[in-house]
Amino acid sequence: MALKHKTKVNSDFSMASMTDIIFLLLIFFMVSSTVVIPNAIKVILPQSQKQAADKPLTRITIDKDLNFYVASGSQREKSISFDEITPFLTEHYNQDPETFVALYADETVPYGEIVKVLNIATKNKFKMVLATRPQRNN
């Protein structure tokens, strides 16, 4: 007498592997969303009607206390003196002459301080833009 071995086919779909994939995707997007250019220095930018879509690779920030900060790419801003701005920009310009520099200046910064930084760019033929925030439509 031969024993017949019956194989039962499980027609239920297991959601465990799908749940694992969803959680992995969630973690991936949470981690990758933090890899943006950080702007840790609180600066209230002046308003403007037109905004540039491109993110500059090199940034200069002037806060309300007239402290200067520089950063490149996804680096965090580091505090420097005014005299160190030119060597910093020259070094990054030599690496990529097509790069442009964004100047983030608090709206309370005297215009003369902004002009001093813009003069550095003009003198050295750096491409520079002045960062602003979008204008509110009231």
N, C-alpha and C positions, 0 to 999 in steps of 0.2 A: 504494500500500500504506500503510495507516494504522497508525501505531504506537499500540499500546494501552499506556496508562500504568497500571501496577498500583500501587495504594496498599496498603501493608502496614499493618494495624491492630495497634498494639502493645497486647497484652493484659496486659503486666506492669504492676504498680502501683508507682509510685515512692514510696519511703519518705522521700525527702529533705525534702519539704515538711512531712510529719508530724513528723519529727525536729526541724525548725526550730521548729514550734509548741510541742513539748514543752519544748525548751530555753527558749523565751521564757516559757512558763508557770512553769517552774522559777525563772528569774531574777525574775519578778514576785513570786512567793510568798516568795522569799528576801528581797527588798527590803522588801516590805510587812510581813513579820513583825518587822522591826526597828523599825517605827513603833509601838511600844508605850510606855507610860509608863515612862521609865527611873527606876530607883532606884539610883543609883550609890553612895550612902552606905551603908556596911555597918552595919546595925542588926539586932540580935537581938531580935525582938519577943517579948513574953510570950505564953504559950499561952492559948487560949480554945476553948470547945466550939462556939460559934456564930460564923459568919463572914458578913460582908455581901457580897453579890454585886456591888454597884455600885462602880465606881471613882470616888473623889471627884475633883473638878476642882482643888481646892486642897489642898496638903499642907504640913505642918510636920513637920520631922524633928529629933529631938534625939539626937545620938550619945553614945557612952559617955564622951566628954570634955566633955560639956555644951555642945557647939557647936550653934547653931540654924541650920537651913536651911529655905528656903521654895521652893515651886514651884507653878506653876499649869498645868493642862492637860498638854501633852507637853513642857513646859520642863524643863531640867535644874535640879537644886537649886542655889540660890545661898546662900552664907553671909551671915547677917545677925546683928545684935545683938538682944538681947531687946526693946529699946525700939522696934525697927523692925517687930516682928510686928504690932502693932495697925494702923499705917498700911497695911501690905501687905494685911491681911485686910479692912480697911474699903474699900480701893480695889476689891478683887475682889467684895466684897459689894454695893457700889454698882452694879457692872456686871451682877450676877445675884443678886438677893436669895434665890433658891431654892437656890443652891449650898450645899454643906456642906464642911467642912474635916476632913481626916483628920490625926490626930496620930500620927506614927510615933516612938515613944520606945524606945530600947534598954532591955532589961530591967534593966540596972544603973543606970539613971538614978534618982536619988532621987525619991521620990513628990512631994516639995515642988515640984520643977521642973515636973512634969507638971501639978500643981494650979495653978501660976502661969499656965500657958498656958490651961488650962480656965477660969480666972477671967476671962481676956481675952474668951473666947467668951461666957461668961455675962453679963458686963457689957455687951457689945455685941450680945447676942442673935444670935450666929452659931450655926449648926447645926454641931456638932462630934461626931466619932466617934473613938474610940481604936482604932487599928489593932493587931491581934494576929495570931498565926500559929495554924494549926489544931493542936488538941491531939492528941497521939499516943495511939493505943489500944494499950496494952501488955497 
